[in-house]
Amino acid sequence: MQQSSSGVLVSLIMIIALAAAFALGIRYLGSGLTAAALPAPTATVRAATVVGPSGPGPRSGSSGQSGGSRVTPTPLVAPTPRPHPTVAPPPQVKVTMATSLGADETAATPASVFPASLPQVYCVATFRKITPTDQVIVRFMSRDQNIKIWAATQTDFKPPISVPSMDVSRAIYLSAPFNPGKYSCDVLLNGKMAGSAPYTMR
């Protein structure tokens, strides 16, 4: 009876061992089939985006891309300088018309419009600078007809000075009758126009 029990135990052990071996064989076989069915992994290469340094694009005269059009720089044109206004120098002689005279032959009552009934009008010439050798001519002109009415020569109008002087006034008058119209008193210094005073008779 004891021998029969031992034989049963040995049989159970063998059955368990065979079952374990069978299970391991099936597991190994399944792993092999799975490995054979799956394809081998392949490496995927992705193109990288190349980023260059930030900054301004291509400058004038260079192409931004290979084969691009060449940009020719436009030459800078300097602005034309504006001419400075020419300031006319003050007249050498200031000429003033008046109906009466003040001290040192200055114009006491300067005016530019006079009644034609006046007995006389004065032409006062104030020289910025004058010398004893300067030649002076004073003439009354009709601006309507562009003709000379009367002229005072060097004998009639000679500044009584013996040395060069500044701001010297000398006067000469024109007597009636007067006709209505536009006139002027011109002063020539050494043959050139040095000053003029237009006036009107009404």
C-alpha positions in Angstrom: 0.0 0.0 0.0 2.9 2.4 0.7 4.5 1.5 -2.6 1.2 2.4 -4.4 1.1 5.8 -2.7 4.7 6.6 -3.8 3.9 5.7 -7.4 0.9 8.1 -7.4 3.0 10.9 -6.0 5.7 10.4 -8.6 3.0 10.3 -11.4 1.6 13.7 -10.1 5.0 15.3 -10.1 5.7 14.2 -13.6 2.3 15.5 -14.8 3.0 18.9 -13.1 6.4 19.0 -14.7 5.0 18.2 -18.1 2.3 20.8 -17.8 4.9 23.4 -16.8 7.1 22.5 -19.7 4.2 22.6 -22.1 3.2 26.1 -20.8 6.7 27.5 -21.2 6.9 26.1 -24.7 3.6 27.7 -25.7 4.8 31.1 -24.2 8.1 30.9 -26.0 6.4 30.0 -29.3 4.0 33.0 -29.0 6.9 35.4 -28.3 8.7 34.2 -31.4 5.6 34.5 -33.6 5.0 38.1 -32.4 8.6 39.1 -33.0 8.5 37.7 -36.5 5.2 39.4 -37.4 6.4 42.9 -36.3 8.5 44.8 -38.9 11.9 46.0 -37.9 11.8 49.7 -36.7 13.1 52.3 -39.1 14.7 55.6 -38.3 12.6 58.7 -39.3 14.7 61.7 -40.5 13.0 65.0 -40.2 14.3 68.0 -42.1 15.5 70.7 -39.6 14.6 74.3 -40.1 17.8 76.4 -40.3 17.4 79.7 -38.5 20.1 82.3 -39.2 21.0 85.2 -37.0 18.3 87.9 -36.9 19.2 91.2 -38.5 18.5 93.4 -41.5 18.0 91.9 -44.9 20.5 92.3 -47.8 21.9 95.8 -48.2 21.7 97.8 -51.4 24.0 96.5 -54.0 23.8 92.8 -52.9 21.3 90.0 -53.7 19.2 88.6 -50.9 19.1 85.2 -52.5 21.3 83.3 -54.9 20.4 84.2 -58.5 18.4 87.3 -57.4 18.4 90.6 -59.1 21.1 93.1 -58.1 20.0 96.3 -56.6 21.9 99.4 -57.8 22.1 102.1 -55.2 20.6 105.4 -56.2 23.2 108.2 -55.8 22.3 111.0 -53.4 21.7 114.3 -55.0 22.7 117.3 -52.8 19.9 119.9 -52.5 20.5 123.1 -54.4 21.4 125.8 -51.9 19.0 128.6 -51.9 20.5 132.0 -52.7 20.7 134.3 -49.8 18.7 137.5 -50.2 20.8 140.4 -51.2 20.3 143.3 -48.9 20.4 146.6 -50.8 22.7 149.1 -49.2 21.1 152.3 -47.9 21.1 155.1 -50.5 24.0 157.4 -50.5 21.7 160.4 -50.4 18.3 160.6 -48.6 16.0 162.9 -50.6 12.9 164.5 -49.0 10.3 166.9 -50.3 8.9 169.6 -48.0 7.0 172.9 -47.9 9.4 174.5 -45.4 12.9 174.1 -43.9 14.2 173.7 -40.4 17.6 174.1 -38.9 20.7 173.2 -41.0 18.5 173.0 -44.1 16.5 170.0 -42.9 13.0 169.2 -44.0 10.6 170.8 -41.4 7.3 169.7 -43.1 8.1 166.6 -45.2 5.4 165.4 -47.6 4.8 163.6 -50.9 1.6 165.3 -52.0 1.3 169.0 -52.5 -1.4 171.4 -53.7 -0.5 172.9 -57.1 -1.3 176.4 -55.6 1.9 176.4 -53.5 4.4 179.2 -54.3 7.3 176.7 -54.0 8.4 173.3 -52.9 11.8 172.2 -51.4 14.0 169.3 -52.3 16.3 168.4 -49.3 19.3 166.1 -49.9 20.9 164.5 -46.9 24.3 163.1 -47.8 25.6 160.1 -45.7 29.1 161.2 -46.7 30.3 164.0 -48.9 33.7 165.6 -49.7 34.6 169.0 -51.2 35.5 167.3 -54.6 32.1 165.5 -55.0 30.0 166.6 -58.0 26.3 167.0 -57.2 23.4 167.6 -59.6 19.8 168.0 -58.5 17.1 167.7 -61.1 13.3 167.9 -61.1 11.6 165.4 -63.4 8.1 164.9 -64.7 7.3 161.2 -64.2 4.1 161.5 -66.4 6.1 162.8 -69.4 9.5 161.5 -68.5 11.1 164.9 -69.1 13.4 167.1 -67.1 11.7 170.3 -65.7 14.8 171.9 -64.3 18.2 171.0 -63.0 20.5 172.6 -60.5 24.1 172.4 -61.6 27.2 172.4 -59.4 27.2 176.2 -59.5 23.6 176.3 -58.2 24.0 173.5 -55.7 27.4 173.3 -54.1 27.6 172.0 -50.6 29.7 174.6 -48.7 32.1 172.2 -47.0 35.9 172.2 -46.8 36.4 168.7 -45.3 34.7 165.4 -45.7 31.5 165.4 -43.7 28.8 163.0 -42.6 25.0 163.5 -42.7 25.1 166.9 -44.4 21.7 168.3 -45.6 21.4 170.8 -48.4 18.1 172.1 -49.9 17.0 173.7 -53.2 13.5 174.8 -54.1 11.4 174.9 -57.2 9.0 177.8 -57.7 5.4 178.0 -59.1 3.6 177.7 -61.4 2.9 174.0 -60.9 0.8 171.7 -63.0 -1.0 168.7 -61.5 0.9 165.4 -62.1 3.5 163.1 -60.8 7.1 164.3 -60.3 10.4 163.5 -58.7 13.5 165.1 -57.3 16.6 163.2 -58.3 20.1 163.6 -56.8 23.1 162.6 -58.8 26.5 162.1 -57.0 29.6 162.1 -59.3 27.4 161.3 -62.3 25.4 158.4 -60.7 21.9 158.3 -59.3 22.3 158.5 -55.5 18.8 159.2 -54.3 15.3 160.2 -55.4 12.0 161.5 -53.9 8.8 161.0 -55.9 5.9 163.5 -55.2 2.5 164.5 -56.6 1.1 167.9 -57.3 -2.8 168.2 -57.1 
